Amino acid sequence: MPATPHAVAETPAAGKDPFDIDHVFRLLREATSGLPPAAMFAMRDAGYATPFEQLVAALVSARTRDETTIPVCRRLFALARTPEAMAALPEATIAAALHGATFPEPKARDIRALSARIAAAGGVVPDRMEGLMALRGVGPKIAALTLGVGFGRAAAISVDIHVHRVANRWGYVTAPTPERTMLALQGVLPRAYWVEINERLVPFGKHVCTGERPRCSTCPLLGQCRQVGVGAHQ
């Protein structure tokens, strides 16, 4: 059975402050202000902000580190930045541009196929989850990123391993997988933060609230975090 979404209890744990999600996001903005941004947001800020560019970049980013995703996407977009131009490229050319990303050949097939489908529809990228997920290679995380960053629409929450780990470590939700965490967060997280949570927790999870040896003792969110699964000595 799916985990039941829940918010942190109003009564704080021993030695902890009451959990306030608005305060948490204020702290997160400060904590991540000097950190490298998540790939989709870095691409957006570099001028690759159209829904099509965000869709392709999100697909490239699947199971690929941000440090690799960004230069690979720049190399691909140097060849084509519209569905029509991308669909006109040979699959082998797309795969060569994707060198360094995971699964370049399958991703090249997916990118070329979805580009052709979008081009045939007049170049309009679907603006709903179901429409995006009907495209080849597009799952919930890619669709949510495209809607959130490309369209500016908080239609779903994109949950990667960092969002999953940190939200559960806070004790804000209790869920065993990223997919269950997405559902749990959508039940408790104010919609105003549905896009921003990925923007903040990816760099925060990579550099502060890491999977191994999290930097709890110097973390600005220590008073809010329940440190679920983490020893208090960290």
Beta strands, then each sheet from edge to edge (+ up, - down):
end
